[in-house]
Amino acid sequence: MRQVKLILLANNLVRRPGLLAEHGLAFWLEDGVRRVLFDTGQGLVLCHNAAALGLKLGQVTDVVLSHGHYDHTGGLAQVAAVAGAVPPRLWMLPAATTAPRFSRHRDASMHDIGMPAPCRDALPRFARPVSSSDHGPVEIMPGVFATGPVPQLHAWEITSGFFLDAAGKQVDDFPDDQALWLDTAAGVVVLLGCAHAGCINTLELIRRQSGGRPLAAIVGGTHLGGADAVRVARTVAALREFAPAMLVPLHCTGDAVGVLKHAFPASCRAWGVGDGTTFDM
């Protein structure tokens, strides 16, 4: 039986001495042959945390991007800078490189949150297969799949406040949003970046792609930060139907973490940078 190790490399929360937190997300996956980064955070803590955890970024074989925001793509230039003679493969959807991209804050100000220019400049240094909806899920390494685009079937999950222009006229509908899932011995393990296309939309897509296998774990950002009580309640109700054995809300989940802990006391876990687990495949 093969094992895959999962380590949280960047996140908003850190609980271990010697590691650093940031508003961002990055996971490390390895199986002894391939070493995969799922997102790269802002790039402020990636190199430090990897070194502190004994992980060599120069040995990364694949980088998968959940979407093109700065807090998930900001470490790309650093990964490219330490790559060996064989560059890592970069898996993303084409719209991840769209720039600029904006978010509207509560004070109505607009902020560019797209992929930083140095990271866009570094893209040619990667080997670049691009995951595509034409091929369904794309296998990154044995038993680990990128979903490709997520159909946004539940309109109530889609958040406002994201745009393709500074005037706030062109709504960003996140055609680049995707997730990873692992086909483990215990069931499907889902890794979410931000779930801009909707946490439940994403889980329903993965259920179809995996042939309805049981859900062993959900780990990552659910984009419930700032969500109103109605959307949080609908998300909780839908999650009950999926009945994940383990739920690890991270990054952009916001205050909804408390709601999820109350709703799923037996399965909800709190992870900080450096935490992780190993899955039998």
C-alpha positions in Angstrom: 0.0 0.0 0.0 1.3 3.4 -1.0 1.1 6.5 1.3 0.7 10.2 0.5 1.8 12.7 3.1 -0.1 16.0 3.3 1.5 19.1 5.1 0.0 22.5 5.5 2.8 24.9 4.3 1.1 28.3 4.4 -2.1 29.4 6.2 -3.6 32.2 8.2 -2.9 30.4 11.5 0.3 29.0 13.0 0.6 27.2 16.3 4.1 25.9 16.2 7.3 27.8 17.1 9.7 28.6 14.3 6.9 28.7 11.6 5.2 31.7 10.1 1.6 32.5 9.1 0.2 34.7 6.4 -3.1 35.4 4.6 -2.6 32.6 2.1 -2.7 28.9 1.5 -0.3 26.2 0.3 -0.2 22.5 0.7 2.7 20.0 0.3 1.8 16.5 -1.0 4.4 13.7 -1.5 4.3 10.0 -2.2 8.1 9.2 -2.4 8.2 9.8 -6.1 6.3 13.1 -6.8 6.2 16.2 -4.6 3.3 18.5 -5.3 2.5 22.0 -4.2 -1.2 22.8 -4.2 -1.1 26.6 -4.2 1.9 28.7 -3.1 0.5 31.3 -0.7 1.6 34.9 -1.0 5.2 33.9 -1.1 6.0 35.7 2.2 6.4 32.5 4.3 6.8 29.7 1.7 10.6 29.4 1.7 10.9 29.9 5.4 8.3 27.3 6.4 9.6 24.7 3.8 13.1 25.0 5.2 11.9 24.8 8.8 9.9 21.7 8.0 12.8 20.0 6.0 11.0 20.3 2.7 13.1 21.1 -0.4 11.2 23.4 -2.8 13.8 22.6 -5.5 12.5 19.0 -5.5 8.9 20.0 -6.3 7.7 18.0 -9.4 4.3 19.6 -9.8 2.5 22.8 -8.8 -1.3 23.0 -9.0 -3.1 26.3 -8.7 -6.6 26.5 -7.3 -7.1 29.9 -8.9 -5.2 33.0 -9.8 -5.3 35.2 -6.7 -2.1 36.6 -5.1 -2.6 34.7 -1.9 -2.4 31.4 -3.7 0.0 32.2 -6.5 2.5 34.6 -4.9 5.2 31.9 -4.3 5.4 30.8 -7.9 8.5 33.0 -8.6 10.3 31.5 -5.7 9.6 27.9 -6.7 10.8 28.7 -10.3 14.0 30.3 -8.9 15.0 27.1 -7.1 13.8 24.6 -9.7 16.3 22.1 -11.0 17.2 21.1 -14.5 13.8 19.5 -15.0 11.2 22.2 -14.3 8.1 21.4 -12.3 4.9 20.9 -14.2 2.4 23.7 -13.6 -1.3 22.7 -13.6 -3.8 25.5 -13.8 -6.8 26.7 -15.7 -6.1 29.4 -18.3 -8.0 32.1 -16.6 -5.7 31.9 -13.6 -3.3 34.3 -15.4 -6.0 36.9 -15.9 -4.8 40.3 -14.7 -5.8 42.5 -13.1 -8.4 41.1 -10.7 -10.1 43.1 -8.0 -12.0 42.7 -4.7 -14.2 45.4 -3.2 -13.7 45.9 0.5 -16.3 46.9 3.0 -15.2 50.6 2.7 -16.0 50.3 -1.1 -12.3 50.6 -2.0 -11.0 48.3 -4.8 -7.8 46.2 -4.4 -5.9 44.3 -7.1 -5.7 40.7 -6.0 -4.5 39.0 -9.2 -1.4 37.0 -9.7 1.7 39.2 -9.0 3.6 40.4 -12.0 6.9 38.6 -11.0 4.9 35.3 -10.8 3.4 35.8 -14.3 6.9 36.5 -15.6 8.0 33.2 -14.1 5.4 31.1 -15.8 7.6 30.2 -18.8 10.1 28.6 -16.4 7.6 25.8 -15.7 6.5 22.9 -17.8 2.9 23.9 -18.4 0.2 21.3 -19.1 -3.1 23.1 -18.5 -5.9 21.2 -16.9 -9.0 21.4 -19.1 -12.7 20.8 -18.7 -12.5 18.9 -22.0 -10.7 16.1 -20.2 -12.7 16.0 -16.9 -10.5 15.4 -13.9 -6.7 15.5 -14.6 -4.5 13.0 -12.7 -1.5 14.9 -11.3 0.0 11.8 -9.7 -1.5 8.3 -9.1 -4.8 8.8 -7.2 -4.5 12.6 -7.0 -6.8 14.6 -9.4 -7.4 18.2 -10.3 -11.1 18.8 -10.9 -10.9 21.3 -13.7 -13.6 24.0 -13.8 -16.4 23.8 -11.2 -20.0 24.1 -12.6 -21.7 26.8 -10.4 -25.1 25.1 -10.1 -26.0 26.6 -6.7 -26.2 30.3 -7.2 -26.6 30.9 -3.5 -23.0 29.9 -3.0 -21.5 32.6 -5.3 -20.1 35.6 -3.5 -20.2 39.1 -4.8 -17.4 41.7 -4.6 -14.9 40.3 -7.1 -14.3 42.0 -10.4 -12.1 42.1 -13.5 -12.0 45.9 -13.5 -11.3 48.7 -11.0 -14.7 50.2 -11.7 -16.5 47.1 -10.5 -18.4 46.7 -13.7 -17.1 43.3 -14.9 -18.0 40.6 -12.4 -15.4 37.8 -11.9 -17.2 34.5 -12.1 -14.0 32.4 -11.4 -13.7 30.2 -14.5 -10.2 29.3 -13.1 -11.4 27.9 -9.8 -10.6 24.2 -9.1 -9.8 21.8 -6.3 -7.8 18.6 -5.7 -9.1 15.3 -4.6 -7.3 12.1 -3.5 -8.7 8.6 -4.0 -7.6 7.1 -0.7 -8.3 3.7 0.9 -10.7 5.4 3.3 -12.5 7.4 0.6 -12.2 10.7 -1.1 -10.1 13.5 0.4 -10.9 16.9 -0.9 -8.4 19.8 -0.9 -9.9 23.2 -1.4 -8.1 26.4 -2.3 -10.8 29.1 -1.7 -13.8 27.4 -3.2 -14.8 30.6 -5.0 -17.0 28.5 -7.3 -18.8 27.2 -4.1 -17.8 24.6 -1.6 -20.9 22.5 -2.3 -20.7 23.0 -6.0 -17.1 21.6 -5.8 -18.1 18.7 -3.6 -20.9 17.7 -5.9 -18.5 17.8 -8.9 -16.0 15.6 -7.1 -18.8 13.2 -6.1 -19.6 12.8 -9.8 -15.9 12.5 -10.8 -15.1 9.9 -8.2 -18.2 7.7 -8.9 -19.9 8.6 -5.6 -17.1 7.3 -3.3 -17.6 8.2 0.4 -16.1 11.4 1.6 -13.2 10.8 4.0 -12.0 14.4 4.5 -12.4 18.1 3.4 -9.4 20.2 4.0 -9.0 23.9 3.0 -10.6 27.2 2.4 -14.4 27.3 2.1 -14.8 31.0 1.4 -17.4 31.4 4.1 -15.6 34.4 5.6 -18.0 37.3 5.5 -20.9 35.0 4.4 -24.3 35.8 5.7 -26.0 33.5 8.2 -28.3 32.1 5.5 -25.4 30.9 3.2 -23.5 29.5 6.2 -26.6 27.6 7.3 -27.3 26.2 3.8 -23.6 25.1 3.5 -23.8 23.3 6.9 -27.0 21.6 5.8 -25.4 20.4 2.6 -22.2 19.3 4.4 -24.3 17.1 6.7 -25.4 15.1 3.6 -21.8 14.6 2.6 -21.0 13.5 6.1 -17.2 14.0 6.0 -15.2 11.9 8.5 -12.8 14.8 8.9 -13.4 18.5 8.2 -10.4 21.0 8.4 -11.6 24.5 7.6 -8.7 26.9 6.7 -7.7 30.2 5.3 -10.8 32.1 4.0 -13.4 30.3 6.2 -13.5 33.3 8.7 -15.9 33.3 11.6 -17.8 30.4 10.1 -15.1 28.1 11.6 -17.0 28.4 14.9 -20.2 27.4 13.3 -18.6 24.4 11.6 -17.0 23.3 14.9 -20.4 23.4 16.6 -22.2 21.6 13.7 -19.5 18.9 13.3 -17.9 18.5 16.8 -16.6 15.0 16.1 -15.0 15.6 12.7 -13.9 19.2 12.7 -10.2 19.8 13.2 -8.1 22.9 13.8 -4.8 23.0 11.7 -2.0 25.5 11.7 1.1 25.7 9.5 3.1 22.5 9.8 0.1 20.3 10.6 -0.9 17.5 8.3 -1.5 13.8 8.0 -0.8 10.7 5.9 -3.3 8.9 3.7 -3.2 5.3 2.6 -3.8 5.0 -1.1 
